[in-house]
Amino acid sequence: MNKKRNVYLDMKSIEDARSILFERFRHSTMPSEMVDVVNAKGRVLSAPAIAAISSPNFHAAAMDGIALDAHVSFGASEESPKILVPGENAFWINTGHVLPEGCNAVIMIEHLNIVDEQQVQIEAPAFPWQYVRKMGEDIVATELLFPRDHEINAYAMGALLSGGIFQVAVYQRPRVLIIPTGNELKQWRDITPDTMTPGDVIESNATVLGGLCQDFGADFDIHPMLEDTLEGIQSAVDQAAGSGEDDQSPYDMICIIGGSSAGSMDFAKPVISNLGEVFVHGVTMMPGKPVMFGKVGHIPVFGIPGYPVSAIVAFEQFAGPLLARMQKKPVQAEPVVSVTPARNMSSKLGQEEFLRVKIGSVDGRLIASGLPRGSGSITTLTEADGIIRIPRHSEGINADESATAHLLRPKSVIEDTVVIIGSHDNTLDLLADQVRRTPARQGTGQISISSSHVGSLGGLMAIKRGTCHMAGAHLLDPEDGTYNISYIRKYLEGEKLIVINLVMREQGLILPKGNPKNIRGIEDLANKDVQFMNRQAGSGTRILTDYKLKAAGMSPNDVSGYTDEEYTHMSVAASVMSGRADAGMGILAAARALNLDFLPVVTEEYDLVIPDRFFQTDKIQVLIETINSSGFKKRVEQLGGYSTTHTGEAMYQNV
């Protein structure tokens, strides 16, 4: 077995790699086929479409009324009206009907004075071809409707049918074979959450890439999953590429998922090298750096990275555009907007970074908040409103400078988004769902929530910088036991604010099921065999932890893992569940969500701090209405560890 490690010796920029790709496969245009027009949406014409008939193919009435020869009406006026006799010198007609022979005008029924069943009076003349759709007004037979390489949309389908074209010549849809590889992969059909064991990974990339193939106008097949062996993967690619005697293949592209990196069990490169030629291995972009492509026979073969976000970025930058190019299909560019980062966004020199961001409109500015950068976190794409591409020669973007974001959602949706920055709480997820059930006010669309978790103090600083609509906070004042007010007075002096309680919640120690270390209180964190998971500096939970340690006569140095940090309660709970930590400070709802034990420490106040200038806006009022609804409160109570006694109440205001 070949266990030699791959090394990126000659990484290319995105632009250079794409130039190589398009040059190497410049002749890879799909053959033509005939399809019915009614099934041709999204296809690209491989031959010009020429009208077979005119539209309309007769003179047609454009209004309901009387059809006549315009000359019959000449001389009619209010002082000297004319009488028309239906059936003799005029004819009743409906919109769209054929104009009777000898007629060249229509008088609208609203302009007729009906004397009796036999006579109609007119007080103004008609002019020739008045209210008539003349033959060929829209389309003339033999007219070129669309040239070759035109993409057919719904409007074009209507024009083709109107022109008597019922079948068109289009480029065939490319067919892609997707080959998932990896010893750890499990098919969703073969596993349940209860039967998964450590190391199992549910294979999802093939489904995602299949959907992307369809987005780029291609069809796809998914090969049965293969283990990480050179022989097995090479055999599958060899067979799919039609390397046999007749050199025929049903596929126009092959994508090997996984095995494109530099590990000893990554076989995409030797497979392509053994069967054909590798053109590029490694691109200066993040995520997606390990992407590779080459050719086996005449077929392009891609090595797609195994991490989900890397796989998506690699496909969208290279495989997808090639599929579109093979069928002369234009690639639609995402709309771009200018955004202001909520915080500094650092980046590595030498690699173009695709940074996923949430975006909201605050004080007329579009504010972008970075999402986690892990290439294995597909939720950073499902939650993203846009992508900021940081050039490879840049070390990042400062919070005071503008950046360009490629939108993944319509700008109208972003304008109706409430931006919440601050402390994390599980009820924010409930609120984000519940607000979708609250009717929008006139002048606004469907309200949505974008929440970023940077800690309570981070939320107050975001208000100070004007980068959010509200902040989630639960900052304990150790001197008097109150929440948030002293911090607001200290950090947001002069800011007109309203503080609305979202929930009261149980905060305490999250412990493994069964509490194997027999932890009974904060004091037990001093045991050196107890590994603790902390929250980040500036979070309300971190302040609470420090307060409780001090009250117990302890210092941070007494706690193993004090410097280990997570940014959400659920991440702390996941650390405990996975065995990374024996305890972590968090909320009861997070412990219950993962079926963990919980040791109560305090009931605390979690509030939303809202600048007054936003409070009366429609979208914030919709949110307040949702918070006060019985439906939201009921769902919160069902989580456990929460009280809604003060939910929706103003806890403080200085307006």
C-alpha positions as CSV (number, residue, x, y, z in Angstrom):
1,M,0.0,0.0,0.0
2,N,1.3,3.5,-0.9
3,K,1.6,5.6,2.2
4,K,3.9,8.3,0.8
5,R,2.7,11.7,1.8
6,N,1.6,14.2,-0.8
7,V,3.3,17.6,-0.6
8,Y,2.0,20.9,-2.1
9,L,5.1,22.0,-4.1
10,D,3.5,24.3,-6.6
11,M,0.2,25.8,-5.3
12,K,-1.6,28.0,-7.7
13,S,-3.7,31.1,-7.2
14,I,-7.4,30.8,-7.9
15,E,-7.1,32.7,-11.1
16,D,-4.1,30.7,-12.4
17,A,-5.7,27.4,-11.5
18,R,-8.9,28.3,-13.2
19,S,-7.0,29.5,-16.3
20,I,-5.2,26.1,-16.4
21,L,-8.5,24.3,-16.0
22,F,-10.3,26.1,-18.8
23,E,-7.3,25.9,-21.1
24,R,-6.9,22.1,-20.6
25,F,-10.6,21.5,-21.2
26,R,-11.2,24.2,-23.8
27,H,-12.7,21.7,-26.2
28,S,-14.9,19.9,-23.7
29,T,-18.2,21.1,-25.1
30,M,-21.3,18.8,-24.6
31,P,-22.9,17.4,-27.7
32,S,-26.4,18.5,-28.8
33,E,-29.8,16.9,-28.2
34,M,-33.4,17.7,-29.0
35,V,-35.8,18.4,-26.1
36,D,-39.3,19.6,-25.8
37,V,-39.6,23.3,-25.1
38,V,-41.8,22.7,-22.1
39,N,-38.8,20.8,-20.6
40,A,-36.1,23.2,-21.7
41,K,-36.0,25.7,-18.8
42,G,-32.4,26.3,-17.8
43,R,-30.9,24.6,-20.9
44,V,-28.7,26.3,-23.4
45,L,-29.4,26.4,-27.2
46,S,-26.8,24.6,-29.3
47,A,-28.5,26.0,-32.5
48,P,-30.4,29.1,-33.3
49,A,-34.2,29.1,-32.7
50,I,-36.1,30.5,-35.7
51,A,-39.8,31.2,-35.6
52,A,-42.0,28.8,-37.6
53,I,-45.1,30.9,-37.5
54,S,-46.0,34.5,-36.8
55,S,-47.6,35.6,-33.5
56,P,-50.3,36.4,-33.7
57,N,-50.8,34.7,-37.0
58,F,-54.0,36.7,-37.7
59,H,-55.3,40.2,-37.0
60,A,-56.8,40.0,-33.5
61,A,-59.0,42.3,-31.5
62,A,-57.1,44.0,-28.6
63,M,-60.3,45.1,-26.8
64,D,-64.0,44.0,-26.4
65,G,-66.3,46.1,-28.6
66,I,-67.3,46.5,-32.2
67,A,-65.0,45.6,-35.2
68,L,-65.4,47.7,-38.4
69,D,-63.7,49.3,-41.3
70,A,-62.4,52.5,-39.9
71,H,-63.6,54.4,-42.9
72,V,-67.2,53.7,-41.9
73,S,-66.7,55.8,-38.8
74,F,-65.1,58.8,-40.3
75,G,-67.1,62.0,-39.6
76,A,-68.6,60.9,-36.4
77,S,-68.7,63.5,-33.6
78,E,-70.7,64.5,-30.6
79,E,-72.7,66.9,-32.7
80,S,-73.1,64.5,-35.5
81,P,-73.0,60.9,-34.2
82,K,-73.1,57.9,-36.6
83,I,-75.3,54.8,-36.4
84,L,-73.7,51.4,-36.9
85,V,-75.7,48.3,-37.6
86,P,-74.2,45.1,-36.1
87,G,-74.0,42.4,-38.7
88,E,-73.9,44.9,-41.6
89,N,-71.2,47.5,-41.2
90,A,-69.9,46.5,-37.7
91,F,-69.4,43.2,-35.8
92,W,-69.4,42.5,-32.1
93,I,-66.1,41.1,-31.0
94,N,-64.2,39.9,-27.9
95,T,-60.5,40.5,-27.0
96,G,-58.2,38.0,-28.9
97,H,-60.8,37.0,-31.5
98,V,-60.1,37.0,-35.2
99,L,-60.9,40.4,-36.9
100,P,-63.7,39.8,-39.4
101,E,-62.8,40.1,-43.1
102,G,-62.8,43.7,-44.2
103,C,-62.4,45.1,-40.7
104,N,-59.3,47.1,-39.6
105,A,-60.3,48.7,-36.3
106,V,-62.1,48.1,-33.0
107,I,-64.1,50.6,-31.0
108,M,-64.1,49.8,-27.3
109,I,-67.5,48.9,-25.8
110,E,-67.1,51.7,-23.3
111,H,-67.2,54.2,-26.2
112,L,-70.5,52.9,-27.7
113,N,-74.0,54.2,-27.1
114,I,-76.3,51.2,-27.6
115,V,-79.6,52.5,-29.0
116,D,-81.3,49.1,-29.3
117,E,-80.5,45.6,-30.4
118,Q,-80.2,46.7,-34.0
119,Q,-78.3,50.0,-33.7
120,V,-75.1,51.3,-32.0
121,Q,-74.2,55.0,-31.9
122,I,-70.6,56.3,-32.0
123,E,-69.5,59.9,-31.3
124,A,-65.9,59.7,-32.4
125,P,-64.2,58.1,-35.5
126,A,-61.9,55.2,-35.3
127,F,-58.5,55.2,-37.0
128,P,-57.1,52.3,-39.0
129,W,-55.7,49.5,-36.8
130,Q,-57.0,51.0,-33.6
131,Y,-57.1,48.4,-30.8
132,V,-56.0,45.7,-33.2
133,R,-53.1,43.3,-32.7
134,K,-51.8,43.0,-36.2
135,M,-50.5,39.7,-37.6
136,G,-46.8,39.3,-36.7
137,E,-47.0,42.1,-34.2
138,D,-44.9,40.1,-31.7
139,I,-43.2,37.5,-33.8
140,V,-42.8,37.2,-37.6
141,A,-42.3,33.8,-39.2
142,T,-38.6,33.1,-40.1
143,E,-37.5,35.6,-37.4
144,L,-34.5,34.7,-35.2
145,L,-35.9,34.4,-31.7
146,F,-32.7,33.4,-29.9
147,P,-29.2,32.7,-31.1
148,R,-27.2,29.7,-30.2
149,D,-25.7,29.6,-26.7
150,H,-28.8,31.4,-25.3
151,E,-30.0,30.1,-21.9
152,I,-33.7,29.4,-21.9
153,N,-35.8,30.9,-19.1
154,A,-39.5,30.8,-18.5
155,Y,-40.1,33.9,-20.7
156,A,-38.1,32.3,-23.6
157,M,-40.2,29.1,-23.3
158,G,-43.3,31.3,-23.9
159,A,-41.8,33.0,-26.9
160,L,-40.6,29.7,-28.5
161,L,-44.1,28.2,-28.2
162,S,-45.7,31.3,-29.6
163,G,-43.3,31.1,-32.5
164,G,-44.4,27.6,-33.3
165,I,-41.2,26.0,-32.0
166,F,-42.0,22.9,-29.9
167,Q,-38.6,21.3,-29.8
168,V,-35.1,22.9,-29.5
169,A,-31.5,21.8,-29.9
170,V,-29.7,22.2,-26.6
171,Y,-26.4,21.1,-25.1
172,Q,-26.7,17.8,-23.2
173,R,-26.5,18.0,-19.5
174,P,-23.1,16.8,-18.2
175,R,-23.2,13.7,-16.0
176,V,-21.0,13.6,-13.0
177,L,-19.8,10.6,-11.0
178,I,-19.3,11.5,-7.3
179,I,-17.1,9.0,-5.4
180,P,-17.1,9.4,-1.6
181,T,-14.1,7.8,0.1
182,G,-13.1,7.3,3.7
183,N,-12.9,4.5,6.2
184,E,-14.8,6.5,8.8
185,L,-17.9,7.3,6.6
186,K,-21.3,5.9,7.2
187,Q,-24.4,6.2,5.0
188,W,-27.4,7.8,6.6
189,R,-29.5,4.8,5.6
190,D,-27.2,2.5,7.6
191,I,-26.9,4.3,10.9
192,T,-29.0,6.1,13.5
193,P,-27.8,8.6,16.2
194,D,-28.1,5.7,18.8
195,T,-25.9,3.3,16.8
196,M,-23.1,5.8,16.0
197,T,-19.7,5.2,17.7
198,P,-16.8,7.5,18.2
199,G,-15.1,7.9,14.8
200,D,-18.2,7.5,12.7
201,V,-18.9,10.3,10.2
202,I,-22.2,10.5,8.4
203,E,-21.4,11.0,4.7
204,S,-23.1,14.2,3.5
205,N,-20.7,15.6,1.0
206,A,-21.9,13.5,-1.9
207,T,-25.5,14.8,-1.4
208,V,-24.3,18.4,-1.2
209,L,-22.1,18.1,-4.3
210,G,-25.0,16.4,-6.2
211,G,-27.2,19.4,-5.4
212,L,-24.4,21.7,-6.6
213,C,-24.2,19.7,-9.8
214,Q,-27.8,20.4,-10.4
215,D,-27.3,24.1,-9.7
216,F,-24.7,24.1,-12.5
217,G,-27.0,22.3,-14.9
218,A,-25.6,18.8,-14.6
219,D,-26.9,15.3,-13.6
220,F,-25.0,13.1,-11.2
221,D,-24.6,9.6,-9.8
222,I,-23.2,8.7,-6.4
223,H,-20.8,5.7,-6.4
224,P,-21.0,3.4,-3.4
225,M,-18.7,4.6,-0.6
226,L,-15.1,3.3,-0.9
227,E,-12.5,2.7,1.8
228,D,-9.2,4.5,1.7
229,T,-7.3,2.1,-0.6
230,L,-5.4,3.0,-3.7
231,E,-6.5,-0.1,-5.5
232,G,-10.2,0.3,-4.8
233,I,-10.4,4.0,-5.7
234,Q,-8.2,3.6,-8.8
235,S,-10.4,0.8,-10.1
236,A,-13.5,2.8,-9.6
237,V,-12.1,5.8,-11.5
238,D,-10.6,3.6,-14.2
239,Q,-13.9,2.0,-14.8
240,A,-15.9,5.2,-14.7
241,A,-13.5,6.9,-17.1
242,G,-14.1,4.2,-19.7
243,S,-10.5,3.2,-20.0
244,G,-11.5,-0.2,-21.5
245,E,-11.4,-1.3,-25.1
246,D,-14.2,1.0,-26.4
247,D,-13.0,4.0,-24.4
248,Q,-16.6,5.0,-23.8
249,S,-17.8,6.5,-20.5
250,P,-21.3,7.6,-19.4
251,Y,-19.6,10.4,-17.4
252,D,-18.3,13.8,-18.3
253,M,-16.6,14.5,-15.0
254,I,-15.5,12.5,-11.9
255,C,-15.2,13.9,-8.4
256,I,-13.3,12.0,-5.8
257,I,-14.4,13.2,-2.3
258,G,-11.6,13.0,0.3
259,G,-8.0,11.9,-0.2
260,S,-6.9,15.2,-1.9
261,S,-4.8,16.4,1.1
262,A,-1.2,15.6,2.1
263,G,-1.9,12.6,4.4
264,S,-0.5,9.1,4.0
265,M,-4.0,7.8,3.3
266,D,-4.9,10.4,0.7
267,F,-5.0,8.6,-2.7
268,A,-6.7,11.0,-5.1
269,K,-3.3,12.3,-6.5
270,P,-1.7,8.9,-7.1
271,V,-5.0,7.6,-8.7
272,I,-5.1,10.5,-11.2
273,S,-1.4,10.3,-11.8
274,N,-1.4,6.6,-12.4
275,L,-4.4,6.8,-14.8
276,G,-3.7,10.1,-16.4
277,E,-2.2,13.5,-15.5
278,V,-2.5,15.9,-12.6
279,F,-2.7,19.5,-13.7
280,V,-3.0,21.3,-10.3
281,H,-2.7,20.2,-6.7
282,G,-3.2,22.9,-4.1
283,V,-4.7,26.3,-4.5
284,T,-3.9,29.4,-2.4
285,M,-7.4,29.7,-0.9
286,M,-9.0,28.9,2.4
287,P,-11.0,26.8,2.8
288,G,-10.4,24.4,0.0
289,K,-6.6,24.5,-0.3
290,P,-6.1,20.8,-1.1
291,V,-8.3,20.8,-4.2
292,M,-6.7,19.1,-7.2
293,F,-7.7,18.3,-10.8
294,G,-6.4,16.5,-13.8
295,K,-7.5,14.3,-16.6
296,V,-8.1,10.5,-17.1
297,G,-8.6,9.8,-20.8
298,H,-10.6,12.8,-21.9
299,I,-12.5,13.2,-18.7
300,P,-11.8,15.9,-16.0
301,V,-11.2,14.3,-12.6
302,F,-11.3,16.4,-9.4
303,G,-9.9,15.6,-6.0
304,I,-12.3,17.3,-3.7
305,P,-11.3,18.0,0.0
306,G,-13.3,16.0,2.6
307,Y,-14.2,18.8,4.9
308,P,-17.7,20.0,4.0
309,V,-17.0,23.8,3.6
310,S,-13.7,23.0,1.7
311,A,-15.6,20.6,-0.6
312,I,-18.3,23.3,-1.4
313,V,-15.8,26.1,-2.0
314,A,-13.6,23.9,-4.2
315,F,-16.5,22.7,-6.2
316,E,-18.0,26.1,-6.7
317,Q,-14.7,27.6,-7.7
318,F,-13.6,24.9,-10.2
319,A,-15.8,21.9,-10.9
320,G,-19.0,23.9,-11.1
321,P,-17.7,26.6,-13.5
322,L,-16.3,23.9,-15.8
323,L,-19.7,22.2,-15.9
324,A,-21.3,25.4,-16.8
325,R,-18.7,26.1,-19.5
326,M,-19.1,22.6,-21.0
327,Q,-22.7,23.5,-21.9
328,K,-22.1,27.3,-22.6
329,K,-24.1,28.1,-19.5
330,P,-23.4,31.5,-17.9
331,V,-22.4,31.4,-14.2
332,Q,-24.5,33.9,-12.3
333,A,-22.4,36.1,-10.1
334,E,-23.7,36.8,-6.6
335,P,-24.8,40.4,-5.9
336,V,-22.2,42.3,-3.9
337,V,-22.6,45.0,-1.2
338,S,-20.3,47.1,0.8
339,V,-20.2,46.1,4.5
340,T,-18.5,47.2,7.7
341,P,-17.0,44.5,9.9
342,A,-18.3,44.5,13.5
343,R,-14.8,43.5,14.6
344,N,-11.3,43.2,13.1
345,M,-11.1,40.3,10.7
346,S,-7.5,38.9,10.5
347,S,-6.4,36.6,7.7
348,K,-3.3,34.7,6.7
349,L,-1.0,36.2,4.1
350,G,-0.6,34.1,0.9
351,Q,-4.1,32.6,0.9
352,E,-7.4,34.0,-0.4
353,E,-9.9,33.5,2.4
354,F,-13.6,32.9,2.0
355,L,-14.9,34.3,5.2
356,R,-18.5,33.5,6.0
357,V,-20.4,36.4,7.7
358,K,-23.8,37.3,9.1
359,I,-25.0,40.7,7.9
360,G,-27.6,43.2,9.3
361,S,-28.6,46.7,8.6
362,V,-27.8,49.0,11.5
363,D,-28.2,52.8,11.3
364,G,-28.1,52.6,7.5
365,R,-24.9,50.6,7.4
366,L,-24.6,46.9,6.6
367,I,-22.7,45.3,9.5
368,A,-20.9,42.0,9.0
369,S,-20.1,39.6,11.8
370,G,-17.7,36.8,11.1
371,L,-18.8,33.2,11.7
372,P,-16.4,30.4,12.8
373,R,-13.8,29.6,10.2
374,G,-13.6,25.8,10.6
375,S,-13.8,24.1,7.2
376,G,-15.6,21.2,8.8
377,S,-18.6,23.4,9.9
378,I,-21.2,23.4,7.2
379,T,-23.5,25.4,9.4
380,T,-21.2,28.4,8.8
381,L,-22.6,28.4,5.3
382,T,-26.2,27.7,6.2
383,E,-26.1,30.6,8.7
384,A,-24.1,32.9,6.5
385,D,-25.7,35.9,4.8
386,G,-22.6,36.6,2.7
387,I,-19.0,35.8,1.9
388,I,-16.1,38.3,2.3
389,R,-13.2,37.3,0.1
390,I,-10.0,38.5,1.8
391,P,-7.2,38.7,-0.9
392,R,-4.1,36.6,-0.4
393,H,-1.9,39.7,-0.1
394,S,-3.9,41.0,2.9
395,E,-3.6,40.3,6.6
396,G,-7.3,41.1,7.2
397,I,-9.8,43.9,7.4
398,N,-10.1,46.4,10.2
399,A,-13.4,47.2,11.8
400,D,-13.2,50.8,10.6
401,E,-12.8,50.0,6.9
402,S,-15.4,48.8,4.3
403,A,-15.3,45.4,2.6
404,T,-17.1,43.8,-0.2
405,A,-19.5,40.9,0.6
406,H,-21.0,38.5,-1.9
407,L,-24.6,38.1,-0.8
408,L,-26.0,34.6,-0.2
409,R,-29.5,36.0,0.7
410,P,-31.5,38.9,-0.8
411,K,-30.7,42.3,0.5
412,S,-34.4,42.8,1.4
413,V,-34.1,39.9,3.9
414,I,-31.0,41.4,5.4
415,E,-32.7,44.8,5.8
416,D,-35.4,43.0,7.9
417,T,-32.9,41.2,10.1
418,V,-32.5,42.1,13.8
419,V,-28.8,42.0,14.8
420,I,-28.2,40.7,18.3
421,I,-24.6,40.6,19.6
422,G,-23.5,39.5,23.0
423,S,-24.0,36.6,25.4
424,H,-25.3,33.3,24.1
425,D,-28.6,31.8,25.3
426,N,-30.6,28.9,23.9
427,T,-33.8,30.9,24.0
428,L,-32.4,33.2,21.2
429,D,-32.8,30.2,18.9
430,L,-36.4,29.8,20.0
431,L,-37.0,33.5,19.5
432,A,-35.5,33.3,16.0
433,D,-38.1,30.6,15.1
434,Q,-41.0,32.1,17.0
435,V,-40.7,35.5,15.4
436,R,-41.4,33.9,12.0
437,R,-44.9,33.2,13.4
438,T,-45.5,36.8,14.3
439,P,-47.2,38.7,11.4
440,A,-45.0,41.4,9.8
441,R,-46.1,45.0,10.1
442,Q,-46.9,47.0,7.0
443,G,-43.8,48.3,5.4
444,T,-41.6,45.4,6.7
445,G,-41.0,41.9,5.5
446,Q,-40.6,38.7,7.5
447,I,-38.4,39.5,10.5
448,S,-35.4,37.3,11.1
449,I,-32.6,37.3,13.8
450,S,-28.9,37.2,13.4
451,S,-27.1,36.5,16.7
452,S,-23.4,36.5,17.3
453,H,-21.9,35.2,20.5
454,V,-19.1,37.4,21.8
455,G,-20.0,37.6,25.5
456,S,-22.0,40.2,27.4
457,L,-19.3,42.9,27.5
458,G,-18.7,42.3,23.8
459,G,-22.3,43.0,23.2
460,L,-22.2,46.3,25.2
461,M,-19.2,47.3,23.2
462,A,-21.0,46.5,20.0
463,I,-23.8,48.9,21.0
464,K,-21.2,51.5,21.7
465,R,-19.7,51.0,18.2
466,G,-23.2,51.1,16.6
467,T,-22.8,47.6,15.1
468,C,-26.0,45.9,16.5
469,H,-29.6,46.6,17.3
470,M,-29.4,45.0,20.8
471,A,-27.1,43.1,23.0
472,G,-27.8,40.0,25.1
473,A,-26.3,40.4,28.6
474,H,-26.2,38.8,32.1
475,L,-23.5,40.8,33.8
476,L,-23.5,40.3,37.6
477,D,-22.4,43.2,39.8
478,P,-20.5,41.4,42.7
479,E,-21.0,44.5,44.9
480,D,-24.8,44.5,45.0
481,G,-25.9,41.3,43.2
482,T,-27.7,43.3,40.4
483,Y,-27.4,42.5,36.7
484,N,-26.3,44.7,33.8
485,I,-27.2,48.1,35.2
486,S,-23.8,49.1,36.6
487,Y,-22.0,47.9,33.5
488,I,-24.4,49.9,31.3
489,R,-23.7,53.0,33.3
490,K,-20.0,52.4,33.1
491,Y,-19.6,51.5,29.5
492,L,-22.6,53.2,27.8
493,E,-22.7,56.5,29.6
494,G,-25.0,58.9,27.8
495,E,-26.6,56.2,25.6
496,K,-30.4,56.2,25.8
497,L,-31.4,52.6,26.4
498,I,-34.2,50.2,27.3
499,V,-33.4,46.9,29.0
500,I,-36.0,44.2,28.4
501,N,-35.8,40.9,30.3
502,L,-35.8,37.9,28.1
503,V,-35.6,35.1,30.7
504,M,-34.5,34.2,34.2
505,R,-32.4,31.1,34.0
506,E,-30.6,28.5,36.1
507,Q,-26.8,28.8,35.8
508,G,-24.5,26.2,37.3
509,L,-22.0,23.4,36.8
510,I,-22.6,21.1,33.8
511,L,-21.3,17.6,34.6
512,P,-21.0,14.2,32.9
513,K,-24.0,11.9,33.3
514,G,-23.7,10.2,36.7
515,N,-21.2,12.9,38.0
516,P,-18.3,10.4,38.1
517,K,-15.9,12.8,39.8
518,N,-18.5,13.4,42.6
519,I,-18.4,17.2,42.2
520,R,-20.6,18.9,44.9
521,G,-19.7,22.5,44.5
522,I,-17.4,25.2,43.2
523,E,-14.8,24.1,45.8
524,D,-14.3,20.8,44.0
525,L,-12.9,22.5,41.0
526,A,-9.7,22.8,43.0
527,N,-9.1,19.1,42.6
528,K,-6.3,18.6,40.1
529,D,-8.0,15.6,38.6
530,V,-11.0,17.8,37.6
531,Q,-10.7,19.4,34.2
532,F,-12.7,22.6,33.8
533,M,-14.1,24.2,30.7
534,N,-14.4,28.0,31.0
535,R,-16.2,30.7,29.0
536,Q,-14.4,33.5,27.2
537,A,-13.2,36.6,29.0
538,G,-15.9,39.3,29.0
539,S,-18.8,36.9,29.1
540,G,-21.3,37.1,31.9
541,T,-20.6,33.4,32.7
542,R,-16.9,34.1,33.1
543,I,-17.7,37.0,35.5
544,L,-20.0,34.7,37.5
545,T,-17.3,32.0,37.6
546,D,-14.7,34.5,38.9
547,Y,-17.2,35.8,41.5
548,K,-18.0,32.3,42.8
549,L,-14.3,31.3,42.9
550,K,-13.4,34.4,44.9
551,A,-16.4,33.8,47.3
552,A,-15.0,30.3,47.8
553,G,-11.5,31.6,48.6
554,M,-10.1,30.3,45.3
555,S,-8.1,31.8,42.5
556,P,-8.0,30.9,38.7
557,N,-4.7,29.2,39.3
558,D,-6.5,26.6,41.5
559,V,-8.6,25.4,38.6
560,S,-7.2,23.0,36.0
561,G,-8.5,24.2,32.6
562,Y,-9.4,27.7,33.7
563,T,-7.7,29.1,30.5
564,D,-9.6,26.7,28.2
565,E,-12.5,28.6,26.6
566,E,-15.7,28.1,24.6
567,Y,-18.0,30.7,23.3
568,T,-21.5,29.2,23.9
569,H,-23.2,27.2,26.6
570,M,-23.8,24.4,24.1
571,S,-20.1,24.2,23.3
572,V,-19.3,23.9,27.0
573,A,-21.9,21.1,27.3
574,A,-20.5,19.4,24.2
575,S,-17.0,19.6,25.8
576,V,-18.3,17.8,28.9
577,M,-20.2,15.2,27.0
578,S,-17.1,14.4,24.8
579,G,-14.8,14.0,27.8
580,R,-12.7,17.1,27.1
581,A,-13.9,18.5,30.5
582,D,-15.2,17.1,33.8
583,A,-17.2,20.3,34.5
584,G,-18.1,23.6,32.9
585,M,-20.2,26.6,34.0
586,G,-23.4,26.9,31.9
587,I,-27.1,26.9,31.8
588,L,-29.4,24.1,32.8
589,A,-31.1,24.1,29.3
590,A,-27.7,23.2,27.7
591,A,-27.1,20.3,30.1
592,R,-30.6,19.0,29.5
593,A,-30.2,19.3,25.7
594,L,-27.3,16.8,25.9
595,N,-28.7,14.7,28.8
596,L,-26.0,15.8,31.2
597,D,-26.0,16.3,35.0
598,F,-26.3,19.8,36.4
599,L,-25.4,21.4,39.8
600,P,-27.3,24.7,40.3
601,V,-25.2,27.7,41.4
602,V,-27.5,30.8,40.8
603,T,-30.7,32.0,39.2
604,E,-29.6,34.9,36.9
605,E,-31.2,37.6,34.8
606,Y,-30.7,37.5,31.0
607,D,-31.7,40.8,29.4
608,L,-31.7,42.4,26.0
609,V,-30.1,45.9,26.0
610,I,-31.8,48.0,23.3
611,P,-30.8,51.5,22.2
612,D,-33.9,53.8,22.2
613,R,-33.4,54.8,18.6
614,F,-34.1,51.2,17.6
615,F,-36.8,50.4,20.1
616,Q,-39.7,52.0,18.3
617,T,-38.8,50.6,14.9
618,D,-41.2,48.2,13.3
619,K,-38.8,45.2,13.3
620,I,-37.9,45.6,17.0
621,Q,-41.6,46.0,18.0
622,V,-42.4,42.8,16.2
623,L,-39.6,41.1,18.2
624,I,-41.0,42.6,21.5
625,E,-44.4,41.4,20.6
626,T,-43.0,37.9,20.0
627,I,-41.2,38.0,23.4
628,N,-44.4,38.9,25.1
629,S,-46.5,36.2,23.4
630,S,-47.8,33.2,25.3
631,G,-46.4,30.9,22.5
632,F,-42.8,32.0,23.1
633,K,-43.1,31.8,26.9
634,K,-44.6,28.3,26.7
635,R,-41.8,27.1,24.5
636,V,-39.2,28.6,26.9
637,E,-40.7,27.0,29.9
638,Q,-40.6,23.6,28.1
639,L,-36.8,23.8,27.8
640,G,-36.4,23.6,31.6
641,G,-34.2,25.8,33.7
642,Y,-36.0,29.0,32.8
643,S,-38.5,31.3,34.3
644,T,-40.6,33.7,32.2
645,T,-41.9,35.6,35.3
646,H,-40.3,38.8,34.1
647,T,-40.1,38.1,30.4
648,G,-40.9,41.2,28.3
649,E,-40.7,43.6,31.3
650,A,-38.6,46.7,31.1
651,M,-35.9,46.2,33.8
652,Y,-34.2,49.6,33.3
653,Q,-34.5,52.6,31.0
654,N,-32.9,56.0,30.7
655,V,-34.8,57.5,27.9
